[in-house]
């Protein structure tokens, strides 16, 4: 989970992309309250908040993983 509000997180992501160009996916899963709410309720983000940006990010990442094979 990436917290884009912190300088440290942005620097880490930038460094990863710089040194591991071909190994880092384009999709970044951003930290949201929805993840915490879904885990408290015992649901995946895809079930808890189906149309949220967080759920869409996971779907996008899944497509990237599938297409990378």
PyMOL commands that set and color helices and strands:
alter all, ss='L'
color gray80, all
select helices_A, chain A and resi 7-19+33-41+45-48+53-67
alter helices_A, ss='H'
color red, helices_A
deselect
rebuild
show_as cartoon
